[in-house]
Amino acid sequence: MVRLEIKNLKFSYNSKPVLKNISMEVSPGKVTAVIGPNAAGKSTLLKCIAGILKPEGSILLDGKEINNFKRENLTRAVSYLSQESSTRAVLTVFEGVLLGRIHSLSWRVSDEDLKAAWNILRSMDIHKLAKRYLNELSGGQRQMVSIAQALVREPKVLLLDEPTSNLDLQHQLEILELIRGLTIERKISTLIVLHHLNLAARYADELVILNNGEVYASGKPSVLTPETLRSIYGVNARVTLDDHGIPQITPISSVRSKHLA
Ligand SMILES: Nc1ncnc2c1ncn2[C@@H]1O[C@H](COP(=O)(O)OP(=O)(O)OP(=O)(O)O)[C@@H](O)[C@H]1O
């Protein structure tokens, strides 16, 4: 169980500021969704937390700066699934998932590693793909395998960048249910970038709305109000609450649109 804290995070690409003083927390056993328009800085934020980019400010795991972690300890604790994960290696699905446990694989694959790979393939209902080659899969199947690679490591912190972007509706729901279930069961601190606002409202405990490199608002899904959607996304939308008090968003028009009411 590891608490993730981010304090005054700043990052620039070639002196262009992309993250401007971000502070937020992700609690163990909770799913926090980062939402916001294109180019808001969502992927950059995840890359900073994963240790791929070196920002200013603090990223703390249980109060310890990630800069002070040895690389192997950071990759053991934090599992990161990027937006553009692809592999050119000629591997089967099973081998690819097994590689997700690279931190524990030594010269010999343990029974525990094999079991963990099978278990995750089964729980995602993709075990029938086990012997297929990764480069022969559909985009959605490949995305499922990438998610399996991230989960098989049994991380303390899970960072997922648009993990459901290529999935059909049934798989989107199944995967988000699985991620939510594992987050609660294993007390993972899960941070997930999602564009689909209704799914974010339904599956996340907390939302962080990024806009132009800053936290515009954060809190329970009820932060998604028509005013926020208009201000952040430039859309007119209706927001109703379902039986559980979860906001359901119906987009109506772009505020720029001249043709729609
Ligand atoms: N490698 C890079 N070099 C220079 N600028 C970059 C690089 N990667 C991203 N940027 C810029 O940083 C800003 C934030 O990009 P980022 O990918 O973090 O946004 P995002 O919120 O994840 O967007 P999207 O929803 O479109 O995926 C954008 O203006 C983008 O053009």
The ligand as a Gaussian input file, in Angstrom:
#p B3LYP/6-31G(d) Opt

LIG

0 1
 N        7.938000      15.179000     -26.749000
 C        7.372000      16.390000     -26.769000
 N        8.077000      17.463000     -27.198000
 C        7.530000      18.710000     -27.213000
 N        6.259000      18.976000     -26.818000
 C        5.518000      17.943000     -26.400000
 C        6.032000      16.598000     -26.359000
 N        5.054000      15.785000     -25.892000
 C        3.980000      16.578000     -25.659000
 N        4.259000      17.869000     -25.957000
 C        3.339000      19.008000     -25.803000
 O        2.960000      19.095000     -24.431000
 C        1.600000      19.469000     -24.331000
 C        0.882000      18.432000     -23.456000
 O        0.912000      17.178000     -24.134000
 P        0.319000      15.871000     -23.460000
 O        0.580000      14.737000     -24.385000
 O        0.797000      15.766000     -22.073000
 O       -1.251000      16.243000     -23.437000
 P       -2.514000      15.319000     -23.155000
 O       -3.360000      16.070000     -22.174000
 O       -2.102000      13.946000     -22.775000
 O       -3.207000      15.336000     -24.585000
 P       -4.133000      14.274000     -25.370000
 O       -5.466000      14.272000     -24.681000
 O       -4.218000      14.918000     -26.731000
 O       -3.453000      12.939000     -25.381000
 C        1.059000      19.581000     -25.753000
 O        1.065000      20.945000     -26.111000
 C        2.063000      18.808000     -26.583000
 O        2.149000      19.332000     -27.882000

